[in-house]
Amino acid sequence: MKNRITHYFFIVVSVFALVPTRALSQQSAEIVRKVVSQVVPQYPSLARSMNIQGVVRADVTVAPNGKVKSIDLKGGHPLLGQAAQDALRQWKWEPAARESIESVELRFHP
């Protein structure tokens, strides 16, 4: 059991180490948009059975109309990432004059 936990710890650390960081452009930093509709992610059954929990971080590119244009996962366990993306694709933000990049954290706890 301890070896399994150690193995998953190294996977998580590797994911965080491989995720490139980038500065937000000045344009997107100026826009602060509110979420008007959000969907709670479904906890993956495999992650639940393995007692995997944690935070998935993502940068979400939001179109001017408030719909999600793209999602860039920035960190989190790979088993939780897909569930986070599936939920985030359904989120809506308030309209804005231009596209923005919104940073989101989703917490998964069994």
C-alpha positions as CSV (number, residue, x, y, z in Angstrom):
1,M,0.0,0.0,0.0
2,K,2.8,2.4,0.9
3,N,4.5,1.7,-2.5
4,R,1.2,2.5,-4.3
5,I,0.9,5.8,-2.4
6,T,4.6,6.6,-3.2
7,H,4.0,5.8,-6.8
8,Y,1.0,8.1,-7.1
9,F,2.8,10.8,-5.3
10,F,5.6,10.7,-7.8
11,I,3.0,10.8,-10.7
12,V,1.4,13.9,-9.2
13,V,4.8,15.6,-8.6
14,S,5.8,14.8,-12.2
15,V,2.6,16.3,-13.6
16,F,3.2,19.6,-11.7
17,A,6.9,19.6,-12.7
18,L,6.1,19.2,-16.4
19,V,3.3,21.8,-16.6
20,P,4.8,24.9,-18.2
21,T,4.0,28.2,-16.5
22,R,3.2,31.3,-18.5
23,A,2.3,34.9,-17.6
24,L,-1.1,36.1,-18.5
25,S,-1.2,38.8,-21.1
26,Q,-1.9,42.3,-19.9
27,Q,-5.2,42.2,-21.8
28,S,-6.6,39.2,-20.0
29,A,-5.3,40.4,-16.6
30,E,-7.5,43.5,-17.0
31,I,-10.7,41.6,-17.3
32,V,-12.3,40.1,-14.2
33,R,-15.4,38.0,-15.2
34,K,-17.9,36.4,-12.9
35,V,-19.1,32.9,-13.4
36,V,-22.9,32.9,-14.0
37,S,-23.4,29.1,-14.4
38,Q,-21.2,26.3,-13.3
39,V,-21.4,22.5,-13.2
40,V,-19.9,20.4,-10.4
41,P,-17.5,17.8,-11.8
42,Q,-18.4,14.1,-11.5
43,Y,-15.9,12.3,-9.3
44,P,-14.4,9.5,-11.4
45,S,-15.2,6.1,-9.9
46,L,-11.6,4.9,-10.4
47,A,-10.2,7.9,-8.5
48,R,-12.8,7.3,-5.8
49,S,-11.8,3.6,-5.5
50,M,-8.1,4.6,-5.3
51,N,-9.0,7.4,-2.8
52,I,-7.4,10.0,-5.1
53,Q,-8.2,13.5,-4.2
54,G,-6.8,16.9,-4.8
55,V,-7.1,20.1,-6.8
56,V,-7.2,20.5,-10.6
57,R,-6.0,23.8,-11.9
58,A,-6.9,25.1,-15.3
59,D,-6.8,28.2,-17.4
60,V,-10.1,28.6,-19.3
61,T,-10.2,30.8,-22.4
62,V,-13.6,32.4,-22.4
63,A,-15.2,33.9,-25.5
64,P,-16.8,37.4,-25.4
65,N,-20.2,35.8,-25.2
66,G,-19.2,33.9,-22.0
67,K,-18.8,30.4,-23.4
68,V,-15.7,28.3,-22.9
69,K,-13.5,28.4,-25.9
70,S,-10.6,26.2,-24.7
71,I,-9.2,24.6,-21.5
72,D,-5.6,24.3,-20.6
73,L,-5.0,22.1,-17.6
74,K,-2.2,23.5,-15.4
75,G,-2.0,20.8,-12.6
76,G,-3.7,18.1,-10.8
77,H,-4.0,14.3,-10.9
78,P,-4.5,12.9,-14.4
79,L,-7.5,10.8,-13.3
80,L,-9.3,14.0,-12.2
81,G,-8.3,16.1,-15.2
82,Q,-10.9,14.8,-17.6
83,A,-13.7,15.2,-15.1
84,A,-12.6,18.7,-14.5
85,Q,-12.6,19.5,-18.3
86,D,-16.0,17.9,-18.8
87,A,-17.5,20.1,-16.1
88,L,-15.7,23.3,-17.2
89,R,-16.9,23.0,-20.8
90,Q,-20.4,23.6,-19.4
91,W,-19.6,26.7,-17.4
92,K,-20.7,30.1,-18.5
93,W,-19.2,33.5,-17.6
94,E,-20.7,37.0,-17.9
95,P,-20.3,38.6,-21.4
96,A,-17.3,40.9,-22.0
97,A,-15.9,43.1,-24.7
98,R,-13.2,40.5,-25.6
99,E,-11.9,37.0,-24.9
100,S,-10.3,36.4,-21.5
101,I,-8.3,33.7,-19.7
102,E,-9.8,32.7,-16.4
103,S,-7.9,30.6,-13.8
104,V,-10.0,28.0,-12.1
105,E,-9.3,25.5,-9.3
106,L,-11.6,22.5,-8.8
107,R,-11.3,20.4,-5.6
108,F,-12.0,16.7,-5.6
109,H,-12.6,14.9,-2.3
110,P,-14.2,11.5,-1.9
